[in-house]
Amino acid sequence: MMEKNQWKTYLFWIAAAEGAGALSGWLSRQGTAIYEQTVVKPPFSPPGIVFPIVWAILFALMGISAARISLTAPSEQRRKCLRLFVLQLGVNFLWSPIFFNWQKFGLALIWLLLLWVLALSMIRCFYQLDPPAAWLQIPYLLWLTFAAYLNFGVWMLNR
């Protein structure tokens, strides 16, 4: 059975991840609306409704994963892993404004590749402390890979 303070840890990290995603989405809502109406999209682009659903799931998994790391014994490795988590979350947060609001698709692709590298680094760090926490991040890395394809396609089709 999970201790009461562990629930608080999980709630904190899930709320932090979901909150970052929700705020980024909210700040990008007008750009997203313009994007949906004006930008040519590559093949296999899912309908717009898919993105908030997938991201809500991914942010929840991120939060659960970060909570698991946060609950490991204090160490320099734990601090490093949680710093990587916060850094990648910040980079993730900024991608939407770059892509949707500013429509800087080439810059967004470079930013997304940076995010992909940070996510992979985070997974490797998490694996050293808690392999299940690392595995919870694999759907995120896969989605970032698909997002890179979509971002590249949008950049090529809308130059």
Secondary structure by P-SEA (a helix, b strand, c coil): cccaaaaaaaaaaaaaaaaaaaaaaaaaaaaaaaaacccccccccccaaaaaaaaaaaaaaaaaaaaaaaaccccaaaaaaaaaaaaaaaaaaacccccccccaaaaaaaaaaaaaaaaaaaaaaaaaccaaaaaaaaaaaaaaaaaaaaaaaaaaacc
